[in-house]
Amino acid sequence: MSTRPSPRDLDVIAPNLKQRLSGVTSTIIRLVPLQARQIAIAATGPGLPDHVPHIPLSALVTLPRDRWRVWHARRNTEMLLGLVLRHVFRRKLRLLFTTASQRQHSAYTKWLIRQMDGVVAVSRKSAAYLDRPATVILHGIDLDDFTPPADKPALRARLGLDPKATLIGCIGRIRAQKGTDLFVDAMLRLLPDRPGAQAIVLGRATEAHKEFLAGLQSRIAAAGLSDRIHFPDEVPPDQVAAWYQALDLYVAPQRWEGFGLTPLEAMACAVPVVAADVGAFSEQLDPPEIGLLVPHDDLAALTAATDEMLDRDLAAEGAKARAKMEAEFSLSREAEALIAVYRDLLSRP
């Protein structure tokens, strides 16, 4: 399908009404090109890469009324725009909403959700906060992009990392919500007794969180571990997979998360995971066989689980994680499950 399809040829429209890159935007960028191989779908909104099939927002008000189309919203603003297009501009739209939220919805959001023709939840936890039935479709990962490395020592050499160290990583925005301080504190407890281990914190600290980052680095320096807990410069999204591939163990210490892709990205690269019980992490792991899960915001539990995992055969644990990803969490599986929902909506009288 062309990346500039004619609006009249579309069966599904995926709005993205946010300029800044976010988890929702990343989902649209990953899914729409793959879905376009099987169904006539395009995104709409600002800031979309050229390779994503998309139409201008201005084309929405002149969509032909020849047949029903699916409007797949993922934000309140997108649900609202879908309602305006259907009821004010009289476009023939079946309205679908995907939620990742794990909290009680506001009265306004509940009202919007009630107007939808269908609802998808990205986890069973998210579905539990809805007042209506939802189809649960877990996010998937592109297993060609996130894949085990062909030569880990060579990769580490290219990244400037110790090829012989046991590397423990935490990837994501540097802030309290993401539990970066919990990861650092766990490393401060563990590394003195594990001389062959090093830690990596890869991510960006925005201006509002620069003081938080400085505090972490100060604690690390005071412990004499600045040469073993590293903060590489932020890398572009298309280079993140290489940093997962370089790891031996991944830790996801978040205090709160909507869904959370980082454990999946790590496991796809054959890296075992220790994670806090937030987001959909309990649905991604299969502890204690595949990964370990601990209560959120519990430093002692996080430290103990990381210590336990380090005593295992990490290569074997990573192989099990990759096998689970191939069986349950491919991006193609997510795309196909959503297409089935689209076709169900389009087939309704």
VENPE-V333518 format. One record per helix or strand of 2 or more residues. SS is the DSSP state (A for helix, B for strand). FROM is the first residue (numbers start at 0). TO is the last residue. If there is no record, write none. Layout:
ss->[SS/SS]
from->[FROM/FROM]
to->[TO/TO]
//
This chain:
ss->[A/B/A/B/B/A/B/A/B/A/B/A/B/A/B/A/B/A/B/A/B/A/B/A/B/A/A/A]
from->[6/11/22/40/53/56/68/75/92/106/117/123/134/151/165/179/196/206/228/236/248/261/271/280/291/298/313/330]
to->[8/14/34/43/54/61/72/86/98/113/120/127/135/158/170/192/201/221/229/244/251/267/275/283/293/309/327/346]
//
